[in-house]
């Protein structure tokens, strides 16, 4: 019997496992990157990305501007790769997002940002990639292969990675806040509990109107995650 299940549907159904892999497998480097940003104490943040990765960067723009009170700007990758311009980015943090980590323009802009004085953080689905090597910190989102044309689990994992890094960044030693991973409860579904998030007062990453979850049915839950991520920065 021929299955009518598409690559996209199968990959949406993999989102709970992909997020769990990210938080378990890359938790240490997310914490390290968060501490590094906190020590740098940036005056502004820039993002480097294209396509669906740029949508994840836009989500992080709202998260950082709402929680840290810092301006976040998207930098066009072609500024470095085509025009060869150098930017003065001293005192900033640069978040570069690329699923492959191999796009020459993204890599070139990350290298330019680092040379210009930015602390660079790569968010990529390919651990040993040129982008990872070009950055101060490399976050492997551990989403696994993505075969559908529309990004699903890589988009969600990129947004979750950025959110967890922001929580570590904004967390002070005495605040009592906890990493995002501890707000997740694993069972039949992977759920981000609203009450747990309310403990992250310093970060103030909010849910829309209820906990957002990837349900055991995968397809519905994955859509809920992506829909609610767009509203996740509304204040509690």
C-alpha positions as CSV (number, residue, x, y, z in Angstrom):
1,X,0.0,0.0,0.0
2,X,1.4,3.4,-1.0
3,X,1.5,5.9,1.8
4,X,0.1,9.4,1.3
5,X,2.2,10.8,4.1
6,X,4.4,13.7,2.8
7,X,8.0,14.5,3.8
8,X,6.6,17.7,5.4
9,X,4.0,15.8,7.5
10,X,6.6,13.3,8.7
11,X,9.0,16.0,9.7
12,X,6.3,18.0,11.5
13,X,5.6,14.8,13.5
14,X,9.3,14.6,14.4
15,X,9.3,18.1,16.1
16,X,8.8,16.8,19.7
17,X,11.8,14.5,19.4
18,X,13.9,17.1,17.6
19,X,13.3,19.7,20.3
20,X,14.1,17.1,23.0
21,X,17.4,16.3,21.2
22,X,18.3,20.0,21.0
23,X,17.7,20.7,24.7
24,X,19.4,17.6,25.8
25,X,22.3,17.5,23.4
26,X,23.1,21.2,23.0
27,X,22.1,22.4,26.5
28,X,25.7,22.9,27.6
29,X,26.8,25.0,24.7
30,X,23.6,27.1,24.9
31,X,24.5,27.9,28.5
32,X,28.0,28.7,27.6
33,X,26.9,31.0,24.8
34,X,24.5,32.7,27.1
35,X,27.2,33.3,29.6
36,X,29.5,34.6,26.9
37,X,26.9,37.2,25.7
38,X,26.2,38.2,29.3
39,X,29.9,38.8,29.9
40,X,30.2,40.8,26.6
41,X,27.2,42.9,27.7
42,X,26.4,43.9,24.1
43,X,25.0,47.3,23.2
44,X,23.0,45.9,20.2
45,X,22.5,42.7,18.4
46,X,22.6,41.8,14.7
47,X,21.3,38.7,12.9
48,X,22.5,37.1,9.7
49,X,20.1,34.7,7.9
50,X,18.0,34.0,4.8
51,X,14.6,32.4,4.1
52,X,13.1,30.4,7.0
53,X,16.2,31.0,9.1
54,X,15.5,34.7,8.8
55,X,12.0,34.1,10.1
56,X,13.5,32.5,13.1
57,X,15.8,35.5,13.5
58,X,12.8,37.8,13.4
59,X,11.2,35.8,16.2
60,X,14.5,36.3,18.2
61,X,14.5,40.0,17.3
62,X,11.2,40.4,19.2
63,X,12.4,38.2,22.1
64,X,15.6,40.1,22.6
65,X,14.0,43.6,22.2
66,X,11.3,42.8,24.7
67,X,13.5,41.0,27.2
68,X,16.8,42.8,27.0
69,X,15.7,46.2,25.7
70,X,18.4,46.1,23.0
71,X,17.9,47.0,19.3
72,X,18.2,44.0,17.0
73,X,18.9,44.6,13.3
74,X,19.1,42.1,10.4
75,X,22.2,42.5,8.3
76,X,22.2,41.6,4.6
77,X,24.6,38.8,4.0
78,X,25.6,40.3,0.6
79,X,27.1,43.3,2.4
80,X,30.2,41.1,2.9
81,X,29.9,38.5,0.1
82,X,29.2,40.8,-2.8
83,X,30.0,44.3,-1.8
84,X,32.9,43.4,0.5
85,X,32.0,46.0,3.1
86,X,33.2,45.8,6.7
87,X,30.9,46.8,9.4
88,X,31.9,48.4,12.8
89,X,30.3,45.9,15.2
90,X,32.3,46.4,18.3
91,X,30.3,45.9,21.4
92,X,27.6,43.8,19.7
93,X,26.5,40.2,19.5
94,X,25.8,38.6,16.1
95,X,23.4,35.6,15.6
96,X,24.0,33.8,12.3
97,X,21.4,31.1,11.4
98,X,21.8,28.6,8.6
99,X,20.5,25.0,8.4
100,X,23.5,23.8,6.3
101,X,26.1,26.2,7.8
102,X,27.6,26.3,4.3
103,X,26.0,29.2,2.6
104,X,29.0,31.3,1.4
105,X,27.3,34.7,2.0
106,X,26.2,33.7,5.6
107,X,29.6,32.5,6.4
108,X,31.3,35.6,4.9
109,X,29.0,37.9,6.9
110,X,29.7,36.0,10.2
111,X,33.4,36.2,9.5
112,X,33.1,39.9,8.8
113,X,31.0,40.5,12.0
114,X,33.6,38.7,14.1
115,X,36.5,40.7,12.5
116,X,34.4,43.8,13.2
117,X,34.3,43.2,16.9
118,X,31.1,41.2,17.3
119,X,30.7,38.1,19.5
120,X,29.3,35.6,17.0
121,X,26.9,32.7,17.6
122,X,26.1,30.2,14.9
123,X,22.8,28.3,15.0
124,X,23.1,25.5,12.5
125,X,21.9,22.0,11.8
126,X,25.4,20.9,10.6
127,X,27.8,20.7,13.5
128,X,31.1,20.7,11.6
129,X,30.3,23.4,9.1
130,X,32.1,26.5,7.9
131,X,29.7,28.7,9.8
132,X,30.3,26.8,13.0
133,X,34.0,27.2,12.6
134,X,33.7,30.9,11.8
135,X,31.9,31.7,15.0
136,X,32.8,32.1,18.7
137,X,30.0,29.7,19.7
138,X,28.3,27.1,17.5
139,X,24.8,25.7,18.5
140,X,23.9,22.4,16.8
141,X,20.1,22.4,16.7
142,X,20.2,18.6,16.2
143,X,17.0,18.6,14.1
144,X,18.1,15.7,11.9
145,X,17.8,15.6,8.1
146,X,15.0,17.8,6.6
147,X,13.7,16.7,3.2
148,X,10.7,18.8,2.8
149,X,10.9,22.1,0.9
150,X,9.2,24.1,3.6
151,X,11.3,24.2,6.8
152,X,9.5,22.7,9.8
153,X,11.6,21.2,12.6
154,X,14.7,23.3,11.7
155,X,12.6,26.5,12.0
156,X,11.2,25.4,15.4
157,X,14.5,24.2,16.7
158,X,16.3,27.4,15.6
159,X,13.7,29.5,17.5
160,X,13.9,27.3,20.6
161,X,17.7,27.4,20.5
162,X,17.6,31.2,20.3
163,X,15.1,31.4,23.1
164,X,17.0,29.1,25.4
165,X,20.2,31.1,24.7
166,X,18.4,34.3,25.5
167,X,17.2,32.8,28.8
168,X,20.8,31.9,29.8
169,X,22.0,35.3,28.7
170,X,19.4,37.2,30.8
171,X,19.7,34.9,33.8
172,X,21.7,36.3,36.7
173,X,23.3,34.0,39.3
174,X,20.8,35.2,42.0
175,X,17.6,35.5,40.0
176,X,16.6,31.9,40.5
177,X,15.5,31.5,36.8
178,X,16.0,28.2,35.2
179,X,17.0,27.1,31.6
180,X,14.2,26.5,29.2
181,X,14.8,22.8,29.1
182,X,13.6,22.5,32.7
183,X,10.3,24.0,31.7
184,X,9.6,21.1,29.3
185,X,7.8,18.0,30.5
186,X,8.1,14.9,28.5
187,X,5.3,12.4,28.3
188,X,2.9,11.7,25.5
189,X,3.7,15.2,24.4
190,X,6.4,17.7,24.7
191,X,4.9,20.7,26.5
192,X,6.1,24.1,27.6
193,X,4.2,24.8,30.8
194,X,2.9,28.4,31.2
195,X,3.4,28.4,35.0
196,X,7.0,27.2,34.5
197,X,7.6,30.1,32.1
198,X,6.2,32.6,34.6
199,X,9.3,31.8,36.7
200,X,11.4,33.3,34.0
201,X,10.5,36.8,35.1
202,X,13.7,38.3,33.9
203,X,13.3,36.8,30.5
204,X,9.5,37.3,30.3
205,X,9.2,34.9,27.3
206,X,5.4,34.5,27.2
207,X,3.0,32.1,25.7
208,X,0.0,33.3,23.7
209,X,-2.9,32.4,26.0
210,X,-2.1,28.8,27.2
211,X,0.8,26.4,27.2
212,X,2.0,25.6,23.7
213,X,2.8,22.0,22.9
214,X,3.6,19.5,20.3
215,X,0.9,16.9,20.7
216,X,1.2,13.2,20.2
217,X,-0.6,13.7,16.9
218,X,2.4,15.7,15.6
219,X,0.7,17.5,12.7
220,X,-1.7,19.5,14.9
221,X,0.9,20.0,17.6
222,X,3.6,21.1,15.2
223,X,1.3,23.7,13.7
224,X,0.4,24.9,17.3
225,X,4.1,25.4,18.0
226,X,4.8,27.4,14.9
227,X,1.6,29.5,15.4
228,X,2.3,30.3,19.0
229,X,5.9,31.0,18.5
230,X,4.8,34.0,16.5
231,X,3.0,35.3,19.6
232,X,5.5,34.1,22.2
233,X,6.9,37.5,23.0
234,X,3.7,39.1,24.3
235,X,4.2,40.2,27.9
236,X,2.9,38.1,30.7
